[in-house]
């Protein structure tokens, strides 16, 4: 999670000012790259701060203002909103894949499943933008850029779902061998359960962590084998 950014009505300079001295051994190109990297970092932090608290419908103008850049600068860097969302959440999406890998490290397959579902649900419930992104990908409604086919965003989400499902196949197979889940439980059901737990978040912000966790608990009890 990124820390809240301070809004500013001024734009970051596109070129070096006379008082910006180059470090020894660095060229003008190096300095320009540093300025661009700093601008990207500011944009990512501002965008994630707003996406996580207010959702993915936040206007680009609000993001530019929070980052201290002009809207034109934002559009020069990202041709549409979908690409900005993808860049901001690329590492967060990779974290979901990593959790599926770590879950396979548990000798007890049930503990691995609980670990994966708990961690992913916590991640999604703590970040409204991530929740909307994953749910949008699951139901085929992802896409926030006007006049776009949303192809790159859909491809990234589809790839993530396939990678996570691949790792969960081994975990679910072991869970069935250990007789800790019902026989008809499938790897994609784990993704569905996570999405269902996210959807349990109510309108009132004060109650959503508890309700999401409660929903996950009920779902976990539902995949246990019949006694």
N, C-alpha and C positions, 0 to 999 in steps of 0.2 A: 504494500500500500504506500502510496506517495503522500508526503505531507502537504497540507493545504498551501496553495501558492498565493502570493499577494498580487492583487490586481493592479494594473498600471495602465494609464492612458497614453503612455509614451511607447514608441516602437524601438526595438533594438536596431542599432545602426547596421546597414548593409555593407559598409566598408569601414576600414580603419580610420579613426580620427588621428590628427597629427600627434596627439600626446600618447598614443598607444605605441610603445616601443617594442620592436621585435627582439625576442631572446637571441643571444649569441648562437650562431649556427643555424638559425631558422630563416626560411625564405618567406616572402610575402604570401606565397601559395600555402605554406604551412599555417601561417597566421589566419588566413581566410578560412582554412579547413577547421581551425579551432573555433572561430566565430560561428561557422555553420553548425558544428557539433553542439556548441552551447545553445544555439537557437533551437535545434532539434530537441535537445534535452528539456529546454523550457517549455516547448510545445507539448512534448509527451507528458511532462509532469502536470501541466495545466489541464490538458485534455483528460488525463486519467483521474485527476482530482474531481473534475466536474462529471465525468461519465460515471464514476463509482458512487457519487452521492446523488446525482440527479437523473442518470440514465443516458442512453445514447441519442436521445432527441435534442440534446443541448445544442443550441445554434452555434455554428462555427464562429460567428462574431463574438460570442461570449468567451470561447476558447482563446481566440486571438487576443482579446482584451486581457484575459488572465495571464497570458504568456508574455504580454508586453510587446506584441508585434501587430502589424497591420493585417487585415483580412487578405489583402493581395499577397502578402508574404506567405500566408498559410496556403493559399491556392497555388502559389508557385512551387511549394514543396510537395503538396499532395493534391492531385488533380480532382479528387472527390473525397467525400467524407468516409466512404467505405475503406479506402486505403489508409486514412488516418486511424480509423478504428483498428484495422488489422495490425498496423505498426505498433500502436499503443498496447494492444493485448497479445502480441506475438509471444512474449516471454510467459505471460499468464497461461496461454494455451499450452505451451511447452511444459509448464508445471503440471498440468493435468495428465499429460503423457508420462511424466516422470513418476507421478503417484501410482500409476498402473504398474510401472516397473517395480517400484518399491513394494507394492502390495504382494507381488509374487515372491518376495523374500521371506515372507512369514511361513514358518513350518506348518502352523495351523491355518488352513485355508479360510476358515470362518473369520479369524482375526484379520487376515489379509483383506477380506471383503469389507469388514467393518471399518478398517483403516481407510481403505480407498473411498468408500461412500461418505464417511464422516469428514475426511479432509476436503474432498471435492465440494461437498455441500457447504461446509464452513466457508470455503473460498467464494463460492457463488453467492451465499447469503450476505457476505460482508461487502460485496461489490455489485451494486445494481447494474452497472454496465456489463459486467461479465455474465451476470444472470440473464440479462436480455439477449446477449450475444449467443450464449449456449442454447437457451430455449428457442431463439429464433432459428438457429441452425438445426435443431432437432425437429421442429415443426415445419421447416422450409420457409420461414418468414423473415430470414435475416436479410438486411439491406436497408441502408439509411441514406444513400446518396441519390439525389433526384436525377432522373434521366439515365440511370445506370442499369446494366444487366446484373450487377452484383456478382459477376462470375468469379472474380478472384477471391472474394470473401467466402462464397459458397464452397469453392474448391478447398480453401484452407480449413474450413470447418469439417468438410467431408473427409479430408485427409486425417485430421485429428481423430474423428470418430472411428475411422478404420484402424488407426494405430492403437488407440486405447482398447478397442474391441479385440484386436489381435492379442495383446498382452493379457487381457482378461480371460481369453479362451483357456489358457493354461491354468489360471487361478480357479475358474469355475469347474474345470475338469477335475482338479484335485479336490475341490469342495464336494463334488459328487462322489468321488472315490471314498472320501472320509465321511460321507453320509451326513453332511451338515446343512445341505440345501435340498430343496425339493427336486425331483428328477426332471421336471420340465423347465427348470431355471436356465436361462440362456445368458451369454455374455452381454448382449445388448440390453437385457433386462436391468443390468446394473446402471447403465446410462439412463434408462427410463426412470428408474427409482430416484436417481439424483435430480432429474428434471422435475419429477413429481414433488420432491421435497422442496425444491426451489419455489415451485408454484404455490406452496403453502404460505408463503410470506404475505401477511395481511397488509392492508393499507396503512395501519398504525405502525409507525417505525419502532415504537417502544416494545412491541410484542413479537416482531418477526423472528428474532433468533430462537426463542423458545419454541414457537410453533413449528419452525422448520426442523428443529432437532426432534420434536415430538413426532412429526410426520415421518421422519427417517426411522425412528424407533419402531413405529407401527409397521412400516414397510419391511423392515428387517425381520420382524416377527412373522410376517406373512410369507417369507421365502424358506422358513424352516421346514424340514420334512415332517409329514404327519406321523404322529406317535401311535 
